């Protein structure tokens, strides 16, 4: 009886020591080491790829943002603020009913089939809105010129980038709204266009937040 009790006590003590050692190693020392290496070698990425404007964090280069006017009374969704470059839809629908604010917990696409009537309707409405918003006197936008990322979300619905084609489609409207030469705004788009990784992976892209931060500097 005493032997079994003593064996149980020793087993309990050994288990407790193992728990304490593993807690210190895995719960304290390892996280501190990983955090230290990350902060030392990759501080920008370790801190969420933050984008700063005059010392203030305005977002992350990894997560998209919307640029809307204040919510108008009687409207289901905010209207886009056309002074700024607009991102791709955050959910693949023109009325953005799924994820209107790029909320991380609502990431994901609608998973509708290509022949889904609701998807086709929403894409047509979104394309008409892009044509309407970006047509300027003497420079109408043809529906056939609207790129896919102007009317459809990415797989996650959080993509921070748009295609150079969609960015250039918005140049005249942005220039007109901000009283800037269209050539200067187009050059700004070119300056913020990233090419394929290693020359063959992915597609050319423009980070909308970085582009709008640079645009804001031009308008000050």
C-alpha positions in Angstrom: 0.0 0.0 0.0 2.7 2.4 1.0 4.8 1.4 -2.0 2.0 2.1 -4.5 1.3 5.5 -2.8 5.0 6.4 -3.0 5.1 5.4 -6.7 2.0 7.5 -7.4 3.6 10.5 -5.7 6.8 10.1 -7.6 4.9 9.8 -10.9 2.9 12.9 -10.0 6.1 14.9 -9.1 7.7 13.8 -12.4 4.7 14.8 -14.4 4.6 18.2 -12.6 8.2 18.8 -13.3 7.7 17.9 -17.0 4.8 20.3 -17.2 6.7 23.1 -15.7 9.8 22.5 -17.9 7.7 22.3 -21.1 5.6 25.3 -20.1 8.8 27.4 -19.7 10.4 26.0 -22.9 7.3 26.1 -25.2 5.3 28.8 -23.6 8.0 31.3 -22.7 11.4 30.8 -24.1 10.4 29.6 -27.6 7.9 32.4 -28.2 10.4 35.0 -27.0 13.1 33.5 -29.3 10.8 33.5 -32.3 9.6 37.0 -31.6 13.2 38.2 -31.1 14.3 36.7 -34.4 11.3 38.1 -36.3 11.7 41.6 -34.8 15.4 41.5 -35.5 15.3 40.2 -39.1 11.8 41.0 -40.4 10.4 43.8 -38.3 8.0 45.1 -41.0 6.4 41.7 -41.7 6.4 40.7 -38.0 4.4 43.8 -37.1 1.7 43.2 -39.8 3.2 44.9 -42.8 1.9 48.2 -41.6 1.7 51.2 -43.9 2.4 54.6 -42.2 1.5 58.0 -43.4 3.4 60.8 -41.6 4.1 58.5 -38.7 0.5 57.2 -38.3 -0.5 53.6 -39.2 -3.2 53.8 -41.8 -3.5 50.1 -42.6 -1.7 46.9 -43.7 -0.3 46.2 -47.2 -1.8 42.7 -46.9 -5.4 43.7 -46.3 -7.6 45.7 -48.6 -9.6 48.8 -47.6 -12.7 50.5 -49.0 -12.9 54.2 -49.7 -16.5 55.3 -49.1 -18.4 58.5 -48.4 -20.3 58.6 -45.1 -23.4 56.4 -45.1 -26.3 58.3 -46.6 -29.7 58.0 -45.1 -31.9 55.6 -47.0 -29.0 53.7 -48.6 -28.2 50.1 -47.9 -24.5 50.5 -48.6 -22.1 53.5 -48.6 -21.3 55.2 -52.0 -17.7 55.0 -53.1 -15.6 58.2 -52.5 -14.6 58.8 -56.1 -11.7 61.0 -55.2 -9.7 57.9 -54.4 -8.7 54.7 -56.3 -11.2 52.0 -55.5 -10.3 48.4 -54.6 -11.9 45.3 -56.1 -15.2 44.3 -54.5 -14.7 42.7 -51.1 -17.2 39.9 -51.7 -17.9 39.6 -55.5 -21.2 41.3 -55.3 -22.0 44.8 -56.4 -24.0 45.6 -53.3 -21.2 44.1 -51.0 -23.7 42.3 -48.8 -21.3 39.7 -47.5 -18.2 41.7 -46.4 -18.6 45.4 -46.8 -15.6 46.5 -44.7 -13.0 43.8 -45.4 -13.6 42.2 -42.0 -11.1 39.4 -41.5 -13.7 37.1 -39.8 -15.9 37.2 -43.0 -13.2 36.4 -45.5 -14.0 34.1 -48.4 -15.8 34.2 -51.7 -19.5 33.6 -52.4 -18.7 30.3 -54.2 -21.5 31.0 -56.8 -21.2 29.1 -60.1 -20.4 31.1 -63.2 -24.0 30.6 -64.5 -25.6 31.7 -61.3 -28.3 34.3 -62.2 -27.6 36.4 -59.1 -23.9 36.5 -59.8 -24.5 37.4 -63.4 -26.9 40.2 -62.4 -24.5 41.6 -59.8 -21.6 41.6 -62.2 -23.6 43.4 -64.8 -24.6 46.0 -62.2 -21.1 46.4 -60.9 -19.8 46.8 -64.5 -22.4 49.5 -65.2 -21.4 51.3 -62.0 -17.7 51.2 -63.0 -18.6 52.6 -66.5 -20.7 55.3 -65.0 -18.3 56.4 -62.2 -15.2 56.4 -64.5 -16.6 58.0 -67.6 -15.6 61.6 -68.0 -16.6 64.2 -70.7 -15.0 63.2 -73.9 -13.7 60.0 -72.5 -16.4 57.4 -72.0 -15.5 54.0 -70.6 -16.5 51.0 -72.8 -18.1 48.1 -70.9 -15.6 45.8 -72.7 -12.7 47.7 -71.1 -13.8 46.9 -67.5 -11.3 44.3 -66.2 -12.6 41.3 -64.1 -11.1 42.5 -60.9 -13.3 45.6 -61.0 -16.5 43.5 -60.6 -15.3 40.4 -58.8 -13.6 39.7 -55.5 -10.6 37.6 -54.9 -10.8 34.2 -53.3 -10.4 35.6 -49.9 -12.3 38.8 -50.5 -9.5 40.7 -48.7 -7.1 41.3 -51.6 -5.3 44.6 -51.3 -4.2 44.8 -54.9 -5.9 45.6 -58.2 -4.6 45.1 -61.7 -2.8 47.9 -63.5 -5.6 47.9 -66.0 -8.2 48.7 -63.3 -5.9 51.3 -61.8 -5.4 53.1 -65.1 -9.2 52.9 -65.8 -9.7 55.1 -62.7 -6.9 57.6 -63.6 -9.0 60.3 -65.4 -11.7 60.2 -62.7 -9.2 60.5 -59.9 -7.3 63.2 -61.6 -10.5 65.2 -62.3 -11.8 64.9 -58.8 -8.5 66.0 -57.3 -7.7 68.7 -59.9 -4.5 67.0 -61.0 -3.1 66.4 -64.5 -4.1 62.9 -65.7 -0.5 62.3 -66.9 0.8 62.8 -63.3 -1.8 60.4 -61.8 -1.0 57.8 -64.5 2.7 58.1 -63.7 1.8 57.6 -60.1 0.1 54.3 -61.0 3.1 53.2 -63.0 5.4 54.0 -60.1 3.3 51.8 -57.8 2.9 48.8 -60.2 4.7 45.7 -59.0 5.8 43.2 -61.6 5.6 39.4 -61.4 7.7 37.8 -58.6 11.0 36.6 -60.1 9.6 37.6 -63.5 7.1 34.7 -63.8 5.1 34.2 -60.6 1.7 36.0 -60.2 0.5 39.0 -62.2 1.4 42.7 -62.2 -0.5 44.4 -59.4 -1.0 47.8 -57.7 -1.5 48.1 -53.9 -4.5 50.4 -53.5 -3.7 51.7 -50.1 -0.1 52.5 -51.0 -1.3 54.2 -54.2 -3.9 56.3 -52.3 -1.3 57.3 -49.6 0.9 58.6 -52.5 -2.1 60.3 -54.1 -2.9 62.1 -50.8 0.6 63.5 -50.7 0.1 65.0 -54.2 -3.2 66.7 -53.1 -1.7 68.4 -50.0 
